[in-house]
Structure formats: C-alpha cells, structure tokens
Amino acid sequence: MIYLTEAERRIMDILWEKSPRKLEEISELVSSENHWTVHAIQILLKRLIQKEAVREENILGQPEYSSGKSIQETAVISPEKAWSGFFCNEAALLINPQGKRTEKNGKEGQ
C-alpha cells in the first residue's frame, strides 16, 4: 500500500483518468481547480516517482507521466498524520543521526 497526501492523490486522479500525460497537460487540469505552480506540480511528480506511484518516460525528448499503481494500491493519509510522521522521523534522526535502527539489547541493526 502506498500512502498519498491529498495533493499527490489529485495528481494520481488525473493520471488514472488518462495516461500518459505531459506536464503541461497535468498543470492545466490541476490549475483549473487550484492555483498550483508548475514547479509545485513537478515536486509532487518527483515525490510520486520516488514512491513508485508514477512512471516517467521520455517520448521524443519530452517527459510523460503514467500511473504506476492502481487506485486499489493507494490510500490517502490525513495531513495531521503526514506531519506527525514527518516530525517523528526527524526526531528519530536527532536521536540516531546515522539512521540505523537500534535493537533493545543495544546492538545496532540494519
């Protein structure tokens, strides 16, 4: 299961409706409802690519985006949970800066 923010889900809805799409097409569809910049949409697409929810292909030198996961493989996470997860991860890195998990017996894990 891949967890998406509400903004990421909006991008996915557009790609589930029709894929592949170019950035300009996605931007036109999103900006008719929101006032997102092209840069903000690019950031969302990069995050979705990292989550493997979106695939990017270069067709004739132009990037096109397709859905990489079905709607059944995703869930929307509430903004409160997204922020709390962010802060929990940041706190964990402050406690253990190398990002290594520590087992209860004091030995470092993978």
C-alpha positions, 0 to 999 in steps of 0.5 A: 500500500502506498500512502498519498497526501491529498495533493499527490492523490489529485495528481494520481486522479488525473493520471488514472483518468488518462495516461500518459500525460505531459506536464503541461497537460497535468498543470492545466487540469490541476490549475483549473481547480487550484492555483498550483505552480508548475514547479509545485506540480513537478515536486509532487511528480518527483515525490510520486516517482520516488514512491513508485506511484508514477512512471516517467518516460521520455517520448521524443525528448519530452517527459510523460507521466503514467500511473504506476499503481492502481487506485486499489494500491493507494490510500490517502493519509490525513495531513495531521498524520503526514506531519506527525510522521514527518516530525517523528522521523526527524526526531528519530534522526536527532536521536540516531543521526546515522539512521540505523535502527537500534535493537533493545539489547543495544546492538545496532541493526540494519 
